[in-house]
Amino acid sequence: MLDPKISNLVSRDLAKDCIVVFDEAHNIDNICIEALSVRLDRRRLHTAMQNLSTLNNMVLNMEQNDVDRLNDEYKALVQGLINSNTSASTNTNVNANASQSRPSLGIDMSAFTDTLLANPVLSDDILQQAIPGNIRKSKHFLNFLKTLIEYLKQKMSVEKVIQEETLTFISDFQKTTGMHENQLLALRFCHDRLHSLFRTLMLTDLDVYTPLVKVTTLASLVGTYSQGFKILIEPYDTRTPTIKDPILQLCCLDASIAMQPVLKKFRNVIITSGCVYF
């Protein structure tokens, strides 16, 4: 229920007034932090780039044989962020929580409640708005991801341990790629935009694309939260300290980020622990 990769399968059919019990949850903080932390190495980035190449070929093939599906997706993205389970019905503006995520105008909570539970990557401060123009078309989105992966590869070419805030990461990404500030908004939508493309291409074996999904998860978290996360880059894996094998980690520091969608979805949440400490 806390893991964004499978939470929708667990909770989508549960009613709001049901009782959710996290039993023996003495380590729930660690579970929450682990669920929203992302670890990337060169091998995964290489595979993610291969995923991009595969998707690009599929898009080119669909442009020739079934262009209407791509056009329908584009129209839907212009209207607003695609939600695979619910559709927008009313607009409710809420104030942004400046202490945790970037400022925004508001969000259609009735349309997004299930999405927030299924995908803690999205914070409840993301407004109900159209997907940014620079990633609406599939080929433009794939080019954006290619730029991001190439930047991550370059970022990992370090000789010492580097730790930085998400805002610093975004600022350096903008400076390195030369993107306009408005284009950076696409970062927070990468995760859902990729799954929209999966649906358009009618893909079912999504395990193959796990490396690319991890990249988009990192992008969405970095693009959403200005606090509660840090970027950590290490030139060596601790398991092989004599062999250069850089690791880039997005480390979640605030377990409450993963719990918030659950608390918003359900009225009754109980956390139990059988451990007694002296």
N, C-alpha and C positions, 0 to 999 in steps of 0.2 A: 504493500500500500504506500510505502514511502519511496520506493524506487521508481523514478519516472519511466523506466523502460517497460515495466509490467504493471504499474499501479492501476491503469485503466481496466485491465483484465480482471483485477481483483475487486474493484469498487464500483464499477459503472452501474451495476444493477442494484446497489444497496440504497435504501431509502434514507432520506435526511434524518428521520427520527429513530433510526436503528441505533443500537448501542455498539460502539466499536471498542474492543478491549485489546490493548497491547499487553499481553501476559508475559511475566518474567522479563520485563523491559528495563532491567537495570543498566543495560548498555545501549539504550535507545538513542542517546546522543551520538554515540559512535556510528550507529547505523545510519542516522540522518546525515551526518557529515560525510560518510563514505558514499552514500547514494548521490550526493551532489558534488562530489569531487571527481576530477577528470585527469587521467594520466596518459600522456602521449610520449612515444619515442619515435625514432627515425623509421623503424619498420612499419609502425602503424600509419605514419604520415605517407610513406611510400605506397602502402596498400590503399589509403584514402585517395591518393592521386589516381590509382588504377580504377577505383570505384567511379571517380569522376569521368574518366575516359569511357567506361562502360555506359554510364548514364548519358553522356554526350552522344554516343553512337545511337542509343535508343531514341533520344530526342530527334536526332536527324532523320532516323527511319520513320518516326511518327509524323514529322513534318511532311514527309513524302506520301505517307499512306493513310494517316488519320489526323489531319491537321485540325479537325473540328474539336477534338478532345483538348488539344493545347489551347485553342481559342476559348473554349468554355472555361478552362482553368484560369486563363488570363482575366476574363471578365469577372469571375468570382473573386479573384485577388484584388481587382480594382475596387470592388464593393466593400471588401473587408476581409479580415483575417479568417481563413477557412477553419471551420470547426467541424470535424467529421461526425460528431454525434448530435449536436444541437444546432439550431439556427437562431439568429438574433431576433428578438421580438420587441424589447423595450430598451431605452437608453437610460442608464443611471450613472451620473457623474459622481466620482468620489475623489477626495483630495489625495494627492500623492503623499506617501510616507517618505519624507525627505531624508529621514535618518537611515533608510535601508536601500531605497532604489532611486533611480534617476527621476526627475520631475516629469509628470505627464498630466494630461487634461482630465482623464477619467476613463472609465471602462464600463461596458455593458455587462454587469455582473450576472444577470439572468442567463445570458448566452455563454458566459465563460466559466461558470462555477464548475461544471464537469470537466472542462479542459484544464482548469487550474489543479484539480485533484489528480487528473491523469498525467499532468505534466508540470511538476514543480519548477521546471525551467522558467516558466512564465510567472512573473509576480503579479499580484492583484492591482498593481499600479499601471500596467500596460494598457493604454487606451484602446478603445474599439476604433480602429482606423484601418485604412487601406494599407496593404503591404507596400513598402517603399518602392518607388518606380524602378530603381536600379536592379531589383531582383524579381520583378513580376514575370518577365519572360524567362522561360526555363534556361535558355542558353546564356542569358545575362547572369542568372543566378549561379550557374555552374562556373562561369568566368570569375564571379566574385569569390566563390569557394576556392578556386584555383589560386587566386591572389592571396587569400588567407593562408592556405596551406604552404605556399612558397614563403610567406612571411614567417610562419611558425618554424619552418626548416632553418631559415636564416637566424631566427631568434635563438635557436638551440646551439648555434655555433659559438659557444662560450668556453672560457678557460677556467672560470671560477663560478661559485654558486651565486646566483642572482635572485633577489626577492623584490617584488614590486607590487604596487596597488593596481587594481583593475583600471583605474583612470589613467595611470601612467602607461599601462599596456596599450590602451586605446589611443592615447596621444602619440605614442611611438608608431603604432600601426598607421595612423593618419599621415604622420610625417614621412614614413618610409614609402608608403604606397602613393602618396599624393592625392588621396581621396578628399572630396569635399566633406565638410562636417555633416551635411544632410545625408550623405551616402552611408555614413557610419551607423545610422539608425537601422540599417539592414542587419547588423550583427544580431540584435535581439530576436529577430524573426527567422534566423537561419534554421533552427530546429524544426519549427512548424512548416516552413517553406519546403524543406527537404521531404517531409512526410506528405505534403501536398503533391509533390512531384512523384513520390512512390505510388500514390493512389492514381494519379493520372496515367502513369506507365503501367498500372495494374500489376505491380510487383508483389510477390508473396514471400519469397525467400530473402527476408530482410537481414538475416544473420550475416550474409555475405558483405553487407554494407556497414557493419558495426564500426569499423575505423572511421568512416566518413560521418556516421551519426555522432560519434564521440567529438569530432571536430566541431560539428554544428551545435552540440550541447555546450561545449566550451564557449563558442561564440555567443550563444544566447545568454548564458550566465554572465559573461563578461559585459555584454551589452546592456544587461538589465540592472545588475547590482553594483553600486559604487562602494558598498561596504559589505563586510561579511565574507569576503573572498580575498585571497592573495595568489599571485603567480609565483611559482618557485621553479627555477631552472638550475639543474645540476649537470655538470659535464660528465660525471661518472655515475653509473648505477652502483648502489651500495653493495650489491651482490658480486660485482666484478670491478673493484676499485682500481685495478691496474689497466683496464681496457676502457678507452674513451667510448662511452655509450650514453649520450646526453638524454636527459629526461626533462620534459616540461609538464608541470603539474598545476592544475587549478585547484587550490585547496580551499574547501569550505570551512569557515571558522565559526559559523553560527547555525547550530542544529535547528533552531526555530524556523528557518526558511523552509525546510522540508515538511515541518509539522503544520504550518499555516494553512495550506490547502485542505488538509484533513479536518482541522478545526473549523474551517469555513463551511465545509460540506456537511458535517455531521454535528448534531446538537449534543450528543452524549459520547464523550471520548474518555475512556478509563485507562490509566497506566498503572500496572501493578509490578511489584518486584518482591521476590521471595528471599532476597539477600539481606542479611543483617550484618552490619559492620560495627566493630567495637574499637 
